């Protein structure tokens, strides 16, 4: 056994840019701006030049809430698919 120091894993970022969140959710930057404007995704503004940051924990809360909403919608048979309201049925 050798006495090599343990490799420290990089600490995940606490705050993410809008682009990082968009990449994480595989969507567009403007979609994230809309989620912030609607109040669905909490964010903070840094400085006065429109630099927004989203706390990773808030993003995870948003994702969990989105999954919960889908579960409720599926249970009610009330899920919008492709722009039309249609029940979700297994294939």
N, C-alpha and C positions, 0 to 999 in steps of 0.2 A: 504494500500500500504506500502511496506517495503522499506527501504533505502539501498538496497543491491547494491553493485557496479556492473556495467555492465560487463558481461563476454567478455573479449577481444578475438576476433577470431585470431587464429595464422595467421601471415602474410605469404602469399605464398612465397616460395623461388624464388628469382630473377634468380638464376643460378641453372641449373640441371646437374646432372652427365649423362654420356652416358647411364648408366643402367636405370636411372629414365626416360629419354626420350624414351628409348626402351620400358619400361613398359607402358608409356603413349600412345605410338603408337601401343602397342601390337605386337612388332616385336623383332628381335634379336639385341644384342649389335653390332655385325659386320655390320648389315644393317645401323645403325646410323653412324658407322665409314666410311662406303662407301658414305653416303650422305654428310658427312663433306669433305671427300677427293675429291668428285666431285664438291664441291662448292655449292651444293644445299641447305645445311643447315649450316649457319654460326656458328662458334664456336671459343672459345678462349682456348689457352693452358696455364695452370697454372703451373708454375715451369718447371723443365726440365725432369720430369719423366712421361710424357705422360698423365697428368691429364687434361682432356678436360672438358669444361663446356659450356653449351648452355643456352643462356638467354631465359627465358620463352617467352618474347615478340618475339624473333626470331623464336622460335618453333611455336608460334601462326601464325606468318607471313608465315612460311613454309606450315602450314596446310591450311591456306586461299588460298595460291597460288596453292596448290595441288587440292583443290576443284575447283578453277577457271579453271585450266587446264582440269580437267575432264569435266566440263561444255562445254568447247570449243570442246573437242574431241567428246563428245556425240552429240553436234549440227552438227558436220561434219560427224557423223556416222563412226567415226574413233577411236574405242576403242578396246584396246587389252584385251581380256578376256581369262584366262587360257592358255596363251602362243600363242594364235592365234588371228589374227586380225578379229574381228567380230562385227557387229553392235549391239548396246545395244537395246534390244527390251523389252517392258513391258511384264511381265508374266501374 
